[in-house]
Amino acid sequence: MSPTTLPAGPEHGHVTFLGAGPGDPGLLTLRAVEALANADVLVAEHEVLDVVRPHARPGVAVVHPDPSPSSDSFPGTGTPQLTVVDGASTTVGLPAVRDAAHLVMEAARGGRRVVRAVSGDPGLDTYAAEEMLACVAAGVPFEVVPGVAAAVGVPAYAGVPLRDAQGADVRFVDARTASDRCWTEVGASDGTVVVSTSLDSVASAAGELVAAGRKPDTPMTVTVAGTTTRQRTWSATLGTIAQTLKQAKVLPSPEGGRPVIAVVGERSAAAQRDQLSWFESKPLFGWKVLVPRTKEQGAALSDQLRSYGAVPHEVPTIAVEPPRTPQQMERAVKGLVTGRYEWIAFTSVNAVKAVREKFEEYGLDARAFAGIKVAAVGEQTAKALVAFGVKPDLVPSGEQSAAGLLEDWPPYDPVFDPIDRVFLPRADIATETLVAGLIELGWEVDDVTAYRTVRASPPPADTREAIKGGGFDAVLFTSSSTVRNLVGIAGKPHNVTVIACIGPATAKTAEEHGLRVDVMAPEPSVQKLAEALANFGLRRRAAAQEAGDPVTRPSERRPGARRRRTT
């Protein structure tokens, strides 16, 4: 890939040192998002890229200053070495350099706007200050955008406040660089200590604190993968943490070098974590949820699932393609402009998209709907119309379906309706319910194929294995076709996987395919379906706690265990 020609500017460019926070993308500041949107070059370690990359503009050059292979240190603390360019992004011609400071300098040449993203906060990053001094020496202007430091953000997500009403002293210790004098000072204090360490060094850090004077029964919490849906927290004391991690089968582990945040102290509210653990107690925390939808339709549902603590995994089961013969659609759109129709009815977001694309092809906009009544089935369809600049005249007051629309659709009246024709842009596999109902009400219907739905390609092998082997905690079926297509391209979900369906028809199709339905949406809406799954998760958590059992995810059940039907 050839080097990208980037916008010209001041000779020395500009560098923004940006704190990406401890892991949750939602913790990025507004200023950080603004800086990312204007960046020409993004310099960041791999573990930070997932957080910052979605906010960068298309075509940004992405460069990774990789730590040395032998380093097992925390993100941002290894010795940056050769340039590695993200092949999925545009590239920028940079020579091989010996460290990140020189890499940033080279990236800024030619007036480029560089964002140097680091984990947590730049002020606590081992090498950020060195890179800033290099900017000063080279005459490159820079700014700093602070981020949420892991030592503060992780305890907050773990439900461990660092100070109480008495205003206890709070000390921060980096166990990787702490001297004997440092341990002695924090050991002599009775305040809260926040220790940045690694999983396999937690017991050693606890021992240092005990040796420095802290009591072995001092409360201690240890959090790994903080602020992400992989977060896990253990509560113990300085004297028992080693045994606690051993019993949890965390150590010994190949991942023992993973960074953790430990909080120690009588006043750190560690004893109250059961009441204050707001993040890990989300209804679907850590659940891996399969979303078998079209890629475009999966985004909003996935965002809602993330708000419940879930990890959505989108698997397209349906691909939307243009009609084989576009002439029918072209005639219908021209008929909208010439006054052929009294009504147009949209039954899906895809129908709105198809008509909008045809409008744009002809240079039309929402004004072409003037004088035409518009009907929409479903909240998302109505939102898509509003985004197009069209407010629906009719949305079903009850069930969001073709039958619900017919319940509210007025019969044709030759006195009040100058035109008796309805334009119905739909999928090629749509049922005849709506057409038959409209004809019965006295309307003429142009039932037009606006798009085709075809079965998507099979997902990757590891996804198929996870589906069939119980690797997913739940799967959301939003239509009968998603059931048929998922089973067709990936196989039947495992018995331990929670099956959630948007309505009775979808549930019936699932049962016909040998699936036991656990969750049913109270009304046919993807939002209500996600809510119903979240409520299922809450009831499941409460039942485990009431029984004194550990809270586990469905995928952690014993293979082959049968699920109880939930009504």
Beta strands, then each sheet from edge to edge (+ up, - down):
strand 1: 14-19
strand 2: 41-44
strand 3: 61-65
strand 4: 83-85
strand 5: 113-118
strand 6: 142-145
strand 7: 170-174
strand 8: 192-198
strand 9: 219-224
strand 10: 232-237
strand 11: 259-264
strand 12: 288-291
strand 13: 311-314
strand 14: 318-321
strand 15: 343-346
strand 16: 373-376
strand 17: 421-427
strand 18: 444-455
strand 19: 474-477
strand 20: 498-501
strand 21: 519-520
sheet 1: 4+ 3- 2- 5- 1- 6-
sheet 2: 7+ 8+ 11- 9+ 10-
sheet 3: 13+ 12+ 19+ 20+ 21+
sheet 4: 14+ 18- 17- 15- 16-
end
